């Protein structure tokens, strides 16, 4: 599920520009060399997106926090094995996603313990009502997609992953990601076609 703050990004696809490949490589090299500041920057850069992603996959908030902490610990403990030429963002998502799948398998059910608090906004009541309607439609569309398709849509459209990063995260080919995205966008257009401001 997405939060209200993400709604304008879904409507207009105005994501912030991701770090350049050179920036990512430099950060990966620093972490590989044991640079604590670079690792903290990496953690701060990706924690919230990881949390949103895991909670959207019906992971309880506390469990999501634990899984994310373990994923970052794994990166740090295995930093010597980092390949700076590969996306470190895709790698942390892959680790967290795999651990999430194991968590759900081990717990035999999806367990939502508490609602994620909404962020404060300065929208008018009309804006908020409209955003809530759109959020509900988007969440419903993602929920009704096949699981892999919904996951690909969240990574590529909401989290702004490249197809290559999404492919590395989910351990499939970029062509598979492209196919899932084509179908996901078709699903989303069908859901949003009656939304009066779309």
C-alpha positions as CSV (number, residue, x, y, z in Angstrom):
1,X,0.0,0.0,0.0
2,X,1.1,3.5,-0.6
3,X,0.9,6.5,1.7
4,X,-0.8,9.8,0.9
5,X,2.5,11.6,0.4
6,X,3.2,9.1,-2.5
7,X,-0.1,9.8,-4.3
8,X,1.1,12.8,-6.3
9,X,4.1,10.8,-7.4
10,X,1.8,8.0,-8.7
11,X,-0.4,10.5,-10.5
12,X,2.3,12.5,-12.2
13,X,5.3,10.1,-12.0
14,X,7.4,13.0,-10.6
15,X,10.0,11.0,-8.6
16,X,13.2,12.6,-7.4
17,X,16.2,12.0,-9.5
18,X,18.0,8.9,-8.1
19,X,21.7,8.9,-7.3
20,X,23.9,8.6,-10.4
21,X,25.6,5.3,-11.1
22,X,28.9,7.0,-10.2
23,X,27.6,8.1,-6.8
24,X,26.3,4.6,-6.1
25,X,29.6,3.0,-7.0
26,X,31.5,5.5,-4.8
27,X,29.2,4.8,-1.9
28,X,29.5,1.0,-2.4
29,X,33.3,1.3,-2.5
30,X,33.4,3.3,0.7
31,X,31.1,0.8,2.5
32,X,33.3,-2.0,1.2
33,X,36.3,-0.3,2.7
34,X,34.5,0.0,6.1
35,X,33.5,3.7,6.0
36,X,30.9,4.1,8.8
37,X,29.7,7.4,7.5
38,X,29.0,6.1,4.0
39,X,27.1,3.2,5.5
40,X,25.0,5.5,7.7
41,X,24.2,7.6,4.6
42,X,23.2,4.4,2.7
43,X,21.0,3.4,5.7
44,X,19.3,6.9,5.9
45,X,18.8,6.9,2.1
46,X,17.0,3.6,1.9
47,X,15.4,2.8,5.3
48,X,12.1,4.5,4.7
49,X,11.6,3.1,1.2
50,X,12.4,-0.4,2.5
51,X,9.9,0.0,5.4
52,X,7.1,1.2,3.1
53,X,7.8,-1.6,0.7
54,X,7.7,-4.4,3.4
55,X,4.6,-3.0,5.0
56,X,2.9,-2.8,1.6
57,X,3.5,-6.5,1.3
58,X,1.5,-7.1,4.5
59,X,4.5,-7.3,6.9
60,X,3.7,-6.1,10.4
61,X,5.5,-2.8,11.1
62,X,7.6,-4.1,13.9
63,X,8.5,-7.2,11.9
64,X,9.4,-5.0,9.0
65,X,11.8,-2.9,11.2
66,X,13.5,-6.1,12.4
67,X,13.9,-7.5,8.9
68,X,15.4,-4.2,7.7
69,X,17.8,-4.0,10.6
70,X,19.0,-7.6,9.8
71,X,19.3,-6.8,6.1
72,X,21.6,-3.8,6.9
73,X,23.6,-5.8,9.4
74,X,24.1,-8.5,6.7
75,X,25.4,-5.8,4.3
76,X,27.8,-4.5,6.8
77,X,29.1,-7.9,7.9
78,X,29.6,-9.0,4.3
79,X,30.8,-5.6,3.0
80,X,34.0,-7.1,1.6
81,X,31.8,-9.1,-0.9
82,X,30.1,-6.0,-2.3
83,X,30.4,-5.5,-6.0
84,X,30.5,-1.7,-6.6
85,X,29.5,-2.3,-10.2
86,X,26.1,-3.7,-9.1
87,X,23.3,-1.7,-7.6
88,X,23.7,-1.7,-3.8
89,X,20.1,-0.4,-3.5
90,X,18.8,-3.5,-5.4
91,X,21.0,-5.7,-3.2
92,X,19.5,-4.3,0.1
93,X,16.0,-4.7,-1.3
94,X,16.8,-8.2,-2.5
95,X,18.0,-9.2,1.0
96,X,15.0,-7.6,2.8
97,X,12.6,-9.1,0.3
98,X,14.0,-12.6,0.7
99,X,13.9,-12.3,4.4
100,X,10.3,-11.0,4.2
101,X,9.3,-14.1,2.2
102,X,11.0,-16.4,4.8
103,X,9.2,-14.5,7.6
104,X,5.8,-14.9,6.0
105,X,6.5,-18.6,5.3
106,X,7.6,-19.2,8.8
107,X,4.6,-17.4,10.3
108,X,2.2,-19.0,7.9
109,X,0.1,-15.8,7.6
110,X,0.4,-12.1,6.9
111,X,0.3,-10.4,10.2
112,X,-0.6,-6.7,10.4
113,X,-0.2,-5.7,14.0
114,X,-0.8,-1.9,13.7
115,X,-1.6,0.7,11.2
116,X,1.3,2.8,9.9
117,X,0.7,6.4,11.0
118,X,0.0,8.8,8.2
119,X,2.4,11.7,7.7
120,X,1.1,15.2,8.5
121,X,0.1,17.2,5.4
122,X,-1.1,20.7,4.6
123,X,-3.8,19.6,2.2
124,X,-7.3,21.1,2.3
125,X,-10.1,18.6,3.4
126,X,-11.1,18.3,-0.3
127,X,-7.5,17.5,-1.3
128,X,-7.2,15.0,1.4
129,X,-10.6,13.3,0.5
130,X,-9.5,13.2,-3.2
131,X,-6.1,11.8,-2.3
132,X,-7.7,9.2,0.0
133,X,-10.0,8.1,-2.9
134,X,-7.0,7.8,-5.2
135,X,-4.9,6.0,-2.6
136,X,-7.7,3.5,-2.1
137,X,-8.0,2.8,-5.8
138,X,-4.2,2.4,-6.2
139,X,-4.0,0.1,-3.2
140,X,-6.9,-1.9,-4.5
141,X,-5.3,-2.2,-8.0
142,X,-2.0,-3.3,-6.6
143,X,-3.8,-5.8,-4.2
144,X,-5.6,-7.3,-7.1
145,X,-2.6,-7.7,-9.3
146,X,-0.8,-11.1,-9.2
147,X,1.8,-10.8,-6.4
148,X,4.9,-10.5,-8.6
149,X,3.3,-7.9,-10.9
150,X,2.3,-5.8,-7.9
151,X,5.8,-6.1,-6.4
152,X,7.4,-5.0,-9.8
153,X,5.0,-2.0,-10.0
154,X,5.9,-0.9,-6.5
155,X,9.6,-1.2,-7.1
156,X,9.7,0.5,-10.5
157,X,6.9,3.1,-10.3
158,X,6.7,4.0,-6.6
159,X,10.3,3.3,-5.5
160,X,11.7,4.5,-8.9
161,X,13.9,1.4,-9.5
162,X,15.3,0.8,-12.9
163,X,14.3,-2.4,-14.6
164,X,17.8,-3.7,-14.0
165,X,17.6,-2.9,-10.3
166,X,14.2,-4.5,-10.0
167,X,15.5,-7.6,-11.9
168,X,18.4,-7.9,-9.5
169,X,16.1,-7.5,-6.5
170,X,13.7,-10.2,-7.6
171,X,16.3,-12.3,-9.3
172,X,14.6,-12.3,-12.7
173,X,15.5,-10.9,-16.1
174,X,15.0,-7.3,-17.0
175,X,12.7,-8.5,-19.8
176,X,10.5,-10.2,-17.2
177,X,10.4,-6.9,-15.3
178,X,9.4,-5.0,-18.5
179,X,6.6,-7.5,-19.2
180,X,5.3,-7.2,-15.6
181,X,5.4,-3.4,-15.8
182,X,3.5,-3.4,-19.1
183,X,0.7,-5.5,-17.6
184,X,0.8,-3.5,-14.3
185,X,0.4,-0.2,-16.0
186,X,-2.5,-1.6,-18.1
187,X,-4.2,-2.7,-14.8
188,X,-3.6,0.6,-13.2
189,X,-5.0,2.6,-16.1
190,X,-8.1,0.4,-16.0
191,X,-8.6,1.2,-12.3
192,X,-7.9,4.9,-12.6
193,X,-9.8,5.6,-15.9
194,X,-12.9,6.8,-13.9
195,X,-11.0,8.9,-11.5
196,X,-12.1,12.4,-12.5
197,X,-8.7,14.1,-12.2
198,X,-6.7,11.4,-13.9
